[in-house]
């Protein structure tokens, strides 16, 4: 992604994006084009699509919601099942490419004209760059630690898919509105929706808190670990048991978020239950990444987890 900042032409940006897609997703080729291209304009993907044959795979991703936004077509020469994580990474790459065109002042921009806000667009580009670096660092850490804690290949594959899915949901929210952050309640409810948990099992609520990319990644992954554990061993795996997720703002200037996860019911996690990577996320990764604290206590009535972290700077007034 750093190479995009040094590009000075349409061809250089396209080549840089193509190399990134090859490294991230094993793609064969990438084509960037104007979103408003008419039906009579040549399709740069046509020759390559023909060359891949009927068994190839291609997807087209828009850099934004406007019809004028750039389009990025990614081609694989063989059948390829595009994962949610790959879609999120490619979506970020498409937006970064469009921002690179604007920041270079190319005479043939894909979707935008250079204007007085170019410095702002360059700042957005660097923000995307930081997000991608942070995401890849998180994925590397997950993969490395799971190798050490998984007891079988099947367990490793199932848990890795779930954790990557949690990160993909977070970045789906961030790509939808890159400057808006992620609403904490929406993040909580999205995790339960992914676990197919219905509202009658839940009590969810608290003041509005908007998380930045780093906070959303860490909180989202922590919520996923708690929900997965509850489905397998706790309240969410037993009909009639209840789960409460509440958060509040504390401190003289309401500068700390305190989130309480409370399970109550007949199905209680054993106090001597083997702790895997999920508990490392809650007890070690969460405090380290957010400068907060966490505690997990197995009580006779069920599991209680308390998470505390600073209010994201953009939320302070």
N, C-alpha and C positions, 0 to 999 in steps of 0.2 A: 504493500500500500504506500510505503514511503516513496517508491519510484514514481508514483503519479505526480507528486509535487514537482518533479524535475522534467516532466514531459512538456514539450512546446508545440505539439501538433496533434491533429486528430489521429494519425496513424500510430504515433508513439503511445498515445493513451490506449488505443484499441489493443496494441500489442502487449502492453503492460497488464491490462485487464485479462486478456486471454491467458497469459502465463499464470496469473493468480488463480483463475478458474481451473486451469489444468492441475495446479498444485493442490487446491482445496477440494476439488470434486472429481478429478480425473477426466475433465471435459476435453474434447478434441479441438474445438474452435469456438470463438465468440465473435459476434457481430453487433456493433452499436449503430443505431440509426434514429432518425428523427421520428417522433411519435406521430407527427402530422403528415407523414409521407402519403401521397395520393396513390390510388390504384395503378396509375400509369408509371410511377417511379419504379426503378429496378429494385428487386429484392435481393440484398447482398447475401442472403442465406440460401438462395435457390440452388446455385451450383453446388454448394457444399452439401445441402440436403440430398441432392440427387446422388452425390458421390457416396453418401453413407449407406444408401440402399434402404429397403423397406424395414430392416431390422434396427435401424438407428433410433435415437431418442433426441428430442429437442424441446426446450421450453423457452418462452419469451417472458421477460420480466420488465415491468415498467419501473422507471426511476421515481415515479410519484403518481399522484392520483389524477393529475390533469391530462387531457388528451394530447397536450403539447409536449409532455415530458418524453425524455429519451426512452427508447426500448432496447433491451439487451437480449439477444437470442443466443442461447448456449446449446451446443450440439455435441452429442456423443455418437461415435460411429457404431456402437453396439448397444443392445438393450440396456437401459440403466434405470433403476428405480430411484427417483429423486426423493431424498429424505427431507423432513421438515427443516432439519438443521441446514442442509445444503441450500434449501430455498431461502432461508434467512441470510445465510452468508452471501449468496448471489445477489439478493436484494440489496444488502449493504454495499456490495461491490458496484452494482448498477448506480446507486445514488452517489457513491464516491466518484465514479467516472464522470457523471454529469456535473458534479461540483468541480472536478478537475478542469473540465472544459471551460466553465465559467471563470475559474481563477486564472487560467492561462490567457484569457482574452483571445481565444482562437477566432479566426475570421469565418470559420464554418462550424459554429456551435451546433450540438445535437438538438438541444431543446430550449436554450435560453440565450438571451442577448446580454453581453457585458453591460453593466450599468453601475450606478453609483454605489451599490451595495456589495461590490466584489469583495471587499475586506471581510464583510459579514459571512459571505459564502465560503471564503477560504477558512474562516474560523469553524464553520460547520463541517467542512471537509476534514479538518484536523480532529474534530470531535468524533466523527465517524471512524477515523483512523485509530483513535484511542479505544473506542468501543470494540473494534475488531481485535486489536491486540489483547485487550482484557479478556474477551471471549475465548480466544485461542489459548491464552495462559490458563484460564479456568478449565478448559477441556483437557489440556495436557495434564494438569494436576489431578483431575478426576481419573483419567485413564491410568496414570502412574500409581496412584494410591489403591485403585480397585484391583490391580494386579496382585497387590500384596495382601488384600483382605478377602478376596473372593475364594470360595471353596470349590467351585466348579465352573466350567466354561458356560454352562447354561445359566447359572446365577449371574456370572459376569455380564453376559449378553443382555439378559432381561433388565438388570439394574442400570447398565450403561444406556440402553434405549430410553428408559424412564428419565434418567438424569439429563440426557441430551434433549429430550422432549420438554423438560421444565425450562431449560435455557432457551430453547427455541420459542416457547410461549412468551418469555420475557422480551426477547428481541423482536418478536412480532408486535408487541405493544410499542416498543421504542421506534420501530420503523414506521408504524402508523402515524406517529407524530413525534419526530425526533427531538423537538425542543420542549415537549410537554411533559416528559417523564411518564411514570407509571403509577396509577392510583393504587394504594395499598389494598383497599377492599376489592377492587377488580382483580388484583393479583391473587388474593386469597380465594375468591370464588372460582377463578379460572382453574386453580389446582384441584379443587373439589369436583369441578365439572369434568376434568380430565380423568379423575378417579371414579367417575359415574356415581358420585355421592349426591343424594337428593337432599332438599332443604329441610325435610322433617327430622333429619339427624343432627342439624346444625343450629348454632346460634352464632352469628357473625356480625360484628359491628364495632364502630369507634369513630373518632373524628377523622376528617379528611386529611390524608397524608400523601404527598406526591413524592415518589422515589426517583432518584437519578439512576443512571445505568448501573453503576457499581452496586448501589444499595438494592436495586431490583433483582440483579443477578443473584446476590448472596441470600437475600430474603426469600426469593422464589425457590432456590435450591433447598434452603432449609425447610420451607413449608412442604416441599415435595417429600423430603425425608420423613417428616413427621406424619404426613398423610399416608405414605406407603407403609410405614411402621404400624399405623393405626388400622389400616385395612387388613394387614397380615396378623397382627397380634392384639389389637386394641379395640376401641369402641366402634370404629367404622366397620369392623368385621363381625359384629353381633347385632342382630335386629333388636331394636329397642334401646340400645345404649345411646348416649348423647355426647356431643362434642361442642365445646364452646371456644370460640376464637375471638377475643376482645383485645382492644388496644386503647391506650390513652397517652396523653402528653403530660410529662412531669417536669419538675424543676422550676426555679424562680421565673424563668422566661419561657417555660414550656419548651425546653430545648432537647428533651429526651423522649423517645418513643418507647413505651413498655408494652409488649405484646404477650398476652397470656393464652397459652393453649392448654385446655383443661378437658380431660376425658373422664366420664363417669359412667359406670355400668358394671355388668357381671363379668365381662371379659377383661381381665387385668393382666398387664405385662408383668412377668416375673422379675423380681428385683435382681436376680442373678442371670438375667438373659444375656447371651453373648452379644457384645457390642461390636458392630461392624463399621464400615465406612460412613454409614448414615449418621451414627453418633459422633464420629469425628467432625463431620460437617457442622453439627449443632454445637458441640462443645469446644472445638478448636478453630475451625475455619471461620465461623460466624464472628466470634470476638476479634479474631485477627484482622479480617477484612474490613470490618466496620468500626473498630475501636469501641466495641460495646461489651456486653456480657451475656452469658446464657447459663441456664441451669435446668437440669432434667431430674425430676424426682418421681419415683414409683411409689404411690401411696396405696393403701388398702382399697380405696374407692376407684383408683385409676391413675393415669399418668398426668403429671403437671409439668409443663415447660414454660419458662419465662425468658423472653428475649428483650434485651434493652440495647438501643443504639441511638446515636445522635440524630436529631432532626436534620435532614439534608439542608445544606446552606441556602438553597433557593427557596426554602419554605420559611426561613426566618424573616421576620418583618421588623 
